[in-house]
């Protein structure tokens, strides 16, 4: 809640979200993390919960929270039993599952990889990169012949895996991550992280790894289809994985 309080939401969007009240008692909540970029507003719906005795009003709470037509609403952590509910509310998938990559195995790929620095202030997405680095993400720059390519990763622990992994939470384009996967992967491997988890609609051509269908698909509703592997300012980074 402190992190939401520190954020400035776009005009007309709530600071925290919505709650459901009955006889002066809070019986439901739906938090929203709202952000704006390039004139487009999106809100990540998070932490949707209603007490069992009032579950009949859960859909009303969700409808109230997603009433603004110009806003694109995201649900990036929907439990499987809520998928039919989301689809009935007009949400659509924009990813189908997760791709577990071992990018260091990708041969070739020119580029020197380094952490985000003050010299990168001229990048158009510098403020996004810096904001994520400041809350614990790893913001990297891959220097390529075409110019610097930025990426943001979130450290994660996956049950039963004896090593750390990274979740790709920001890339300008998935194809650009594939192009830089070799040097980025070897940079991460040198820091004890052999695997990167990416959102995907299927197997990612040119990237060594495995696709897991229906593993944490992402949903959206609204005018702007989200870009795959842009989870910036969502609950994963604001609240933690």
KABEL-V819595 format. One line per field, one symbol per residue. ss: DSSP state (H for helix, E for strand, C for the rest). phi: phi as a letter, one per 20 degrees, with the letter a starting at -180 (. if undefined). burial: + if it has 24 or more other ideal C-beta (glycine too) atoms within 12 Angstrom, else -. A space follows every 50 residues. Layout:
BEGIN
ss->???
phi->???
burial->???
END
This chain:
BEGIN
ss->CHHHHHCCCCCCCCCCEEEEEECCEEEEEEEEEEEEECCEEEEEEEEEEE CHHHHHHHHHHHHHHCCCCCEEEEECCCCHHHHHHHHHCCCEECCCEEEE ECHHHCCCCCCEEEECCHHHCCCCCHHHHHHHHHCCCEEEEEEECCEEEE EEEEEECCCCCCCEEEEEEEECCHHHHHHHHHHHHHHHHCCCEEEEEEEE CCCCCCCCEEEEECCCCCEEECCCCCCCCECCCCHHHHCCC
phi->.ffffeedfggndffdpccddclndfdabbecddbcblnddccefblfbc ggfcffdffffffffdeefeeeddcdbffgfegfffffenfcfdcdrcde ddfffffmneqedbfgcffegfffdgffffffffdoedddcdfcgepfde bccdfcddgmeecfcdefdbbfagfffgfeggffffffffdnceccecfb drgdgncfqcedfmelfdcbbpfdffffmcdfldggefdnf
burial->---+--+-++--++-+++++-------+++++++++----++++++++++ -------++-+++-++-+--++++++++---+--++--+-++++++++++ ++++-+--+-+-+-++---+----+--++++++-+-++++++-+---+++ ++++++--------++++++++-+-++++++++++++++---++++++++ +--+--+++-+----+++++++---+++++++++++++--+
END
